[in-house]
């Protein structure tokens, strides 16, 4: 899949969650709070998945 994106000159993003016991560098991906948020300012890239009611 990553090769396909490279061939089509598309950007990709790798996300990770902090609730698991896996430690990776904050600059290695996008922190996913998933229905949450930080308690303070965060200098690194992050996102929050919040579904919209339909």
Buried (B, 14 or more C-beta within 10 A) or exposed (E): EEEEEEEEEEEEEEEBEBEEEEEEEBEEBEBBBEEEEEEEEEEEEBEEEEEEEE
